Amino acid sequence: MYKLYLRVRDYECDLQKVVNNSVYQNYLEHARHEFLLEKGVDFAALAEMGVNLMVVRVELDYKRPLTSQDDFYVTVKMQKISRIKYAFIQSIYHKKSDQLMVSGITIGVAVNVKGRPMALALLDEIALIPQIENNLDMK
């Protein structure tokens, strides 16, 4: 499972002195991008080829708030859920306590220059990695 460590910045907090709910999507997006970059996905190269990765659905469950200067980490797991859709299962944990702060799922697709969803072999390969690792763990 991929992990990205971050710290809450003061300007991400609202009047209640907690991270604004919209900021969590930024954390999750940043972690997804870092995860994909680590796996060899070059967003600029894909765009030059006329392929764009798009989010089509986000669902979040807010458990506990983060506050200014909290250290935390975001986890990312990826699964293929249809011929063209990929799920990113993500969670945000407080680093010191390991408490779950936010959990969510983001559904993404690759689209061509006409905006039509398409299969992308590179994403298929990345989505298979956790399944292979799980099978190896069972042996």
C-alpha angles and dihedrals in degrees: 000000000000119000130192120191120214142161128227112249120216095242091058091069126089133213091287088061093243130109109280111249093240092058092066089068088057090053091049093046092049091051092048091051093048090047092052093044089053089052091053102262108147107197094193093050091048091050090051088054090051096255122125129183111225136186113230101173139017128186121181134183114201110209105165133354127251117221135205115304094007112150113223143159135223122216124207131196122172128207133177107234101176140357090285108014129086128192122214108201107200140176135183118216131187104245099219098044100025087225116158108246103171134004127189152149127231121195117208139180137189114238131195127226090279090056093250120141115251140181115254118199093204091060091045089057093049092048090052095057096081091048091052091047091050091051091051091050091055094056 
